[in-house]
Amino acid sequence: MSRASISPYVFQGIAMFEKLFAAMDDALAGGAPWLVGNDLSLGDINVMPFGREARLSRHARCLDRRSPECAALVRRAQAVPGFARRSWTG
């Protein structure tokens, strides 16, 4: 499939994911395990669907490489019992 045949909305969506993950990396750069501190919050829960999609996509290694803090947050969320019951594998 050529780049010209892909909808421009795909590229807009990718840009929004990258913007979200960059903001998450910035928020986590201080060393806190969660977005707003030491405890899991609604903010973390709200972004998990995006993290899940990134982990399930063919771009999972890209997330690990380009947004390591965000990738670590997703791994921590996978260990939380409420999230662990949900499918992270598809």
LINHU-V542620 format. One record per backbone hydrogen bond with DSSP energy under -1.0 kcal/mol. CO is the residue of the C=O (numbers start at 1). NH is the residue of the N-H. E is the energy in kcal/mol with one decimal. If there is no record, write none. Layout:
co=[CO/CO]
nh=[NH/NH]
e=[E/E]
This chain:
co=[2/3/7/8/9/10/11/12/13/14/15/16/17/18/19/20/21/22/23/24/28/34/37/41/42/43/47/48/49/50/51/52/53/57/59/60/61/62/63/67/68/69/70/71/72/73/74/77/80/80/81/83]
nh=[5/6/10/12/13/14/15/16/17/18/19/20/21/22/23/24/25/26/27/28/31/37/34/45/46/47/51/52/53/54/55/56/57/60/63/64/65/66/67/71/72/73/74/75/76/77/78/80/83/84/85/86]
e=[-1.3/-1.2/-1.4/-1.9/-2.4/-2.3/-2.2/-2.1/-2.3/-2.5/-2.2/-2.5/-2.8/-2.2/-2.2/-2.4/-2.5/-2.3/-2.2/-1.9/-2.0/-1.3/-2.0/-2.1/-2.6/-1.2/-1.9/-3.1/-2.2/-2.2/-2.4/-2.2/-1.5/-1.2/-2.0/-2.0/-2.1/-3.3/-2.3/-2.7/-2.2/-2.0/-2.2/-2.0/-2.4/-2.5/-2.0/-1.3/-1.1/-3.2/-1.4/-1.2]
